[in-house]
């Protein structure tokens, strides 16, 4: 039974590391379309296009989101540093790594979801017909797509599922360790 559990915990830890790298890439890409479409509307720090302020408003969030995604990568690496992906028995460091990663991941998902939804609503207030005219005149990208705002449902949904699997795997590990201790105790009693 330990072989199945250890194999599953290795898969979960690797999947979470890959997912944290995807969150990092997402934090880099979330502003791409906004930059291409809205930056040219700014002159001397002000925009003439109604609703385009979302580009400047998102700058602080994007910086914080980038730093948080790097932190999540480091916490995912900590799962490997503590050998959570391969250890047959868990020790306090493994539980600490799982707890820190889980708490930080859930906090990031809730915080980023709230922020992204606010900015998406602000983005949708843009006068897209005026933006299309501006884009044609300046030969810049025009987009009214909310793809970069909407993809966070998938990314953070997968993160929450990964965290649930990580915690469930730790509970399974605890049960197996207790069963192993009971068998060892029975073996000692029989030998006496």
Secondary structure, DSSP 8 states (H G I E B T S, - for coil): -HHHHHHHHHHHHHHHHHHHHHHHHHHHHTTHHHHHHHGGGEETTEESSTTTTHHHHHHHHHHHHHHHHHHHHHHHHHHHHTTTTT-SS--HHHHHHHHHHHHHHHHHHHHHHHHHHHHHHHHTTS-HHHHHHHHHHHT-------HHHHTHHHHHHHHHHHHHHHHHHHHHHHHHHHHHHHHHHHHHHHH-
